Amino acid sequence: MEDLDLYGVFLPSSAALALSAYVGLRVLASFLGKTGFYRAVWHRSLFNLALYISLVGGFSAAIDWFQ
């Protein structure tokens, strides 16, 4: 993967990957909170961390697969 050029500022692709995973986490956390899923989760912060790491890994695997 290569660096991203954002108006002359070069960002590592891992930063863009982490940002997209964070946005996905916020969307999923909002959805899970509205559906009441978090009542069944023992520790919300640990669950969100595991969800974020899973999203980063999934996005990274998807990018590698499509290249």
N, C-alpha and C positions, 0 to 999 in steps of 0.2 A: 504494500500500500504506500502511496506517496503523500507528500504534504499537500494541504489545501491552501490555495491562494485566495485570501479574503481581503480584497481591495489593497493589495500590496503587503499584507501581513500573512506570513506563512504559519499555518497551524499544523501540528502533527495530526495525522488521521485519527490517532487514539483520542485526542481531545474532542473531535467531532463525534466520534463514537460514544464517548462518555456523556457528552451533552445530549445526544439523541436518546440514549438510554435513560437519562434523568428526566427528559420530557415524557418518555413512555412510562416511567415510574410514577410521575405525578398524575398522569391520566388514569393509570390502573389503580393507584391508591385512592383517587377520588371515586372511581367506580366501585371499588371494593368497600369503601366507607359508606357509600349510599345504599348498597345492597345488604349491609349488616354482616359482611363476611368477617370483619375484624373481631366480632364477638366470639368467634371460634378459635382465634389465634391467641396463643399464650403470651407472646411478647411482640408487640407490633413493630418496634424498631428493628429487632432481629429479623423479623419476617420481611420488612421492607429492604433491609440490607441484602438478604438472600435473593429477593426479587430483583434488585438492581444488578447484582452480580450475574444473575441468570440472563437478564436482558442484555448486558454488555457481551456476555459470551454468545448469546443467540445472534445478536446483530453482527458480531465479528465473524461467526461461522457463516452467516448468510452472505456477507460481503465476500468472504473467501470463496464461497461456492459459486457465486455469480461471476467471478472474475476469471 
